[in-house]
Amino acid sequence: MRSRNAFLWLLNKEWRELLASRAWWLLVLLMGPLTGVGFIGAMQSYAEVSGFNGTSAGVGEALSPLIGVWGPMFSACELGAVFLLPFAAIRMVGADRQSGALRLELQGGVSPGLRILAKALLALAGWMFAMLPAGIGILLWSLYGGALDGRELASVIGGHVLNAGLTIALGFSAAAVTEHPSTAAIATLGITVGTWILNFLAALQGGVWERVAAYTPAVVVSDFSHGLIQLRTVLVEVLLILAGLGVAAIWQRLGVGVRRRGMESAMLLAGVSAMVFACSFVRATWDVSENRGNSFPAADERALRGLEAPLTIVVHLAAEDPRRADLERNALSKLRRVVPRLEVRYVSSTGIGMFEQTREGYGEIQYSIGGRTSTSRMTTAEGVLESIYTLGGVTVPADVRETVFRGHPLAVPPRGAPAIFYGVWPGAILVLAIVVRRRNRG
């Protein structure tokens, strides 16, 4: 069987198996109501803040659909990728082992890598179909008169596609390594919960934990949902996806000893780990949000890029102190994108800071540039910039008139959306599933 013909045959086979998968049809069915809950709730809140039903007019001038609508609506995709997609992915790999189809295909000369590639492509296509309710939400928003920004939508969708790809790769590798789909499901859920614990540790302790947690699915989706695209994140996620698919392909070779497959998997993961470490030094980022919510004003960014001496910031705030979260969100995360040589250190003896606030120096932020130091307690972006400019002898950028984001208020309720998401979509999917499954059986 030639490789091209074998691949086309595999695509056709996997497509039929996907259509026969109850797990996939359940995923598609539930994505409609889940998306509807997020979209309808977001639209109601957005309309009220924009002045609907007597709310103070003008408040909605600062509203952005990226945060106000797309984030809540696409959260259904995050839930689906965590709790529903793994079962469909595990079935695509585990079902062949349970039915004996894997042994027949391997005897026919079909390579494991080709099999995993075909399954991955079909799984991704199935996920894109499951995301169609989000497309319906975008269409409804447009029909209501809402503004659309292609770059923001591409960022949000891209983040959820990357997240789904990672889930698929994880499900494939777990199903290939374990003997039973239920074991694979437990292993997949265990890793997912492990990433949540990692995020918790990062919030409490920072440091290395924080740098590692930056590549967990929750953080990646959050960055993309805010319009922040970091090249290193994309590279790392792609490497992790390829690693998962590679492990799955290695363990699909049933005729090879377990020890050898384990060694090959370890070597693959070691190589990927080295490449992930190298990618972590890539600094290229893009803020595609219309309101530039991830960036300082352009004049300030030009001044910060001109800093020649290294900048060190030591923050004396506990991990759960709300001032630390404000400082990170409003200033430090933006500084990391533009300052060439920046080091940020958090100093704290406890996690909550309840008993540290009486200590001398708690709450202080120390800045150091070229041997000069200064101390401040301001956590606002303006306060941080003022301290850096004063210490570094940087001329404060002139007040250059830039395009000011005025927001896109829309005081329109989600008329017709409940019927579509809660009635039309589930009904259509049920009918389609029955027709397709009957046709396949015939």
N, C-alpha and C positions, 0 to 999 in steps of 0.2 A: 504494500500500500504506500503510494508516494506521500510525502509529507503534506503537500498541499491538499490532496484529496482526503487524507486522513484528518487534517485539521477541519476541513469543511464538514466531513462526516461527524466529527466530534461536536462541532457547533450545532449541527442539526439534532444530534442526540441529546446534548445538554439542554437545548431549547425545549425539547419535548419533555424532558424530566423536570425542568423548571415549571412548565405549565401544569405538570401533574403534582407539583408540590403543594400540599395543604398549608405548610408553613409560609410559603411565599404569598399565596392567596390571602391568608390571614393578615400578613403584613400590609398588603395593598388595601385590604378592606378597612383596617383600623387606621391607616394613615389619613383617610378622609375626615372622620370625626376628630382625631387628634389635632390635625391642622385647623379644623374648624373652631375648636375651642380656643386655640391661640389667636387666630385671625379675628374672630368675632369679639373676644375680650379686648384685644388691642385696638380694634376699630372703635369700639364704644368708648374706651378711655381717650383715644386720640380725638374723637369728635367732641367729647365733653371739654377737654382742655382747649380745643380750638374755638369754643364758644357756643357749642350746641346746647339747646334747652336753657338758655339764660346764663350760662357760665360766663365769667368775665371775658369780654372780647379782648383780643390782642395778646392773650397769654400764649397762644399757639404760634406766635412768630418765631419762637426758638425751636419748634418741633421739627424733628428729622424722621422721615419714614424708616431710615435704617435702624434706629433705636426703638422708635415707637411702634412699628408695625412688623418689619421683617424679622427682627430678633424674636419676638414672641411667637410669630407664625412658624418660623423655621425651627423653633424649639421642638416641634413635633418630630422633625427629622432626627434630632439628637436622641430623643427618647426611642424612636424606632430603631436607630442604629445600635443602641445599647441593649434593648430588651427584646427586639423582634428579629432584626436582621441576622444575628448570630445563628438562630435556629434554622433559617433558610440556607445559610452558608454551610453549616455543619451537615445538613441533609444532603447537599450536593456532593459532598465527598464521602460521608459515612454510608450513604445508601448503596453505593457501588460495592463497598466492602461487605455489607450485610447480604446483598443479593448475589454476590459472586461475579458481578459484571467486571470488577477490577481485574480479576485473574484472567478472564477471557480477553480483555483488551490488551493486557500486558503480553499474553501469549501471541496476540495478533501483531505485535511489533509497534504498538502505539507507545511513544515515549511518555514517561510521567510528566515531564515538563510541558509537553504539548497538551496533555490532558488538563493540567492545572491552569494553563493559560486560557484554554477554551472555557473552563468553568468560571474563571475570574471575569472574563469578558461578559459572559452571560449573566453572572451575578450582578455586575455593575449595571448592565442594561436593565435587569429587573429592578434594581434600586432606583434608577432614573425614572422608570415607570411609576414606582411607588411614590416618587416626589411630585407627581402630577397635581395632587391637590394644592401644593404650594403654588404651582403655576396658575391654578384657578384663582387662588387668592390674589396673585399679582394682576390677573385680568380684571377681577372685580374692583380692585383698588383703582385701576386705570379707568374703568367705566364710571366709577364714582367721581372721577375728576382729580384723582391724586397724581402727584408728580412722581416720575420714575427716573432713576439714575442708573444707567447700565453698569457703570463700574461698581457701584455699591452692590447691586444684585449679583453681579459676577463674583464679587468677593464672598458674599454670604453663601451662594450656591457652591462655589469652589471649596470653601471650608467644609461643608457638609459632605461633599463628594470625597474629599480626602479622608474624612472621618469614616465614611462608609467603606472606603477601600481598605483602611486599616482594620476595621471590624471583619471584613470578608477574609483578609489574609490571616487574621488571628483565628477565625473560625475554621478555615481550611487547615491550618497547621495543627490545631487542636484535634480536629477530626482525623487527620492522617496519623498522628502520633498515638492517640488512644485507641482502644479496642471497641468502644461502644459510643454512640452519639450522646447518650446521657452523660457519660464521663467527660466528653468533649465540651458539652454545655456547661458543666460545673467548672471545668478548667477555664473556659472563656469568661464566665462570670467572675471567677476568682481573680483573674488578671484585671478585669474592669474595676472591681472593687479595690484592687491594689493601687490603681491609678488614682482613685479618690483618696485613699489613705496617703498617697504621696503628695497630693495637693494639700491635704491637711497638715502634713509635716512641713511642707514648704511655707505655709502660712504661719506656722508656729516658730520655726527655727530659721527660715531663710537660707542664705548661703548656698551650698551645693544643692541642697534639696530644692531650692527655688529655681536654680538653673535647669535641673533635670525635669522638674514639673512643668517647665515651659513647653515641653513637647508632648504632654499628655493630651488626650482627646478633648477634654473639657476646656483647657486653656487655648488650644489651637482653634477650636470652634468659636470661642469667645473673641479671640483676636480677629478672625476673619469676619465675624458678625459685627464688629465695630469698624470694619473697613481698613484694618491694618494687615498688610501682607508682608511677611518677612521671608526673604529667600532662604535663610537657613532652616526655617520651619518647614517650608515646602520640601527642601532637599532631604531633611531628616525623615519626614513622613513618607516620602517616596521610598527611601532606603528601607524603612521599617516594613513597608508593604511588600517590597521585593524580597526581604528576608523571610517574611511569613510565607509567601508563595514558594520560595526556595526550599524552606524546611518541609512544606507539604509535598513538594515534588520528590525530595529525598526519601521521605517515609512512604511514598507510594510504591517504591521498589520492593515488593514483598520477597523477592528472591535473594535480597542482600541481607546479610546478618545484622542483627540489631546493634551490635557494638560498632560496626562500621558505619551504619547510618547515624548513630549517635556522634561518632567522631566527626563525620562530615558536617553534621548540623552544627557542632561546636566550632569547627573551623569557619563555617559560613557566618555564624553569629559574631565570631571574633573579628573577622574582616569587616563586617558591617559596622560593628562597634567602633573600629578605628576610623572608618569613613564618617560616621556620625560625629565623632569627636572633631574631625577636621572641619566638617560643615558648621559646627557650632561657632567657628570664628568668622563666618561670613556675615557681613554687616549690612548688606543691601536691604532696604525696606521701602515700602510704598504706602502712603496714606491716601486711600482712594475715597475716603468719606467726604461728602460734599461740604460739610461744615469744618473739615480739618480738625476733628476732635482729638486726633492722636498726635498733633503737632503744635509747636509754637508758631507764632506769626513768622512769615518768611524773613522779615528783617532781623528778628531775634535769632533765627536759625543760622543766618549768614554770619552774625557776630559770634555765635557759639562755635561754629566750625573754624573760626579763625583763632581759637585758643591754642597757643603754641605749647604751653606747659601743661603737664598732666593735672587733672582735677580730681581731688579726693574728697568724698563727702562721708562723714561719719555721723550716723543718726542714732541718738540715744532714745529710742522708743521701743516699747515691747511690741511683739507681733500682733496682738489683738487690740492695741491702742488705735482708736479710730483716726487719730492724727497721722499715724504711719500709713494707713490705707489712702488717706487724702493726699499725703505727700507723694506716694508712689504713683497714684493715678494722675494727679495734676501736674507733676513736675518731673520726677525721676524717670518714669517710663519714656517721657519725651526727650529728656536729656540723653538717654542711652542711644537714641537714634541719630543724634547730631554731633555730640562731643567726641572728638577723635580718641582721646585717652581719658577715660572716666573710670573711677573705682568708687563703688558705693559699699559701705560697710554698716550693718546694723549691729548695735551693741545693746544688750539687755541681759539681765540676770534671770528674769522670769518671762513667762509667756504672756501674762495678762497685764503686768505692770501695776497692779493694784497697790502693792507695798513699795514700789520703787519711786513713786512720784514725790516722796518726801526727801529722796536723796538728792544731793547737790549734783547738778549736771543733767538730771533726767529731763528729757524734752528738748535738749539742745541739739542743734545741727551744726557740726563743725565743717568748715570749708577750708581746703588747703590747695593753693596754686603757687608753684615755684618757690616754696619755702615760706610763703605768707599765709597766715591763717586768720580766720574770723569765725565768730559764733553768732547764731541767730536761732530764734524759736518759731519763725514764720514757716508755715507749711503750704502757703499758697504759691502758685506759679510766679506771681509778681514778686513775692518776697524772695523766692529762691533766685530768680534772675537778678534782682537787685544786689543780692549778696555776691553772686558770681561776678557781675560787672564791676562792682566796687573793688573787690579783691584782685581781680585780674587786670584792672586798669583798662577795661574795655569801654570804648565810647558807646554810650547808650544809643541804640538805633533811633534815627529820626522817625517821627510819626508819619509813616508812609501810608497813604490811603490805599487800602486793599479792598477787594470785594468782600463785603460783609454778608454773612449767611443770615438771611431773613426768615428762614424756616418755611415750611410748607403746611400751614394749618388746613385742615379739612373737616368741617363741621357736618359730616354726613354719616348717618348710622349705617350699619351693614345690612341694608335691606336685601332680602332674598338669600343671604349667605347661609342661614341655618337650614333652609330647605335643601340647598345644594350639598352642603357638607354632611348633614345628618340624614338626608333622605335619598337624594338623587345618586350621590356617589356610592354609598353602600348597596343600593338597589341595583345599580348598573354593574358593579363588580360581582355581585352574587349571580346575576343573570349571565354575565360573561364567563364566570368560572364554571357554571353548570354546562353551558354550551361547549366550551373548549374541552372540558374533561370528557364529556360524552363523545365528542368527535375523536379525541385521541384514543378512547377505548374502542371506537368502531374501526 
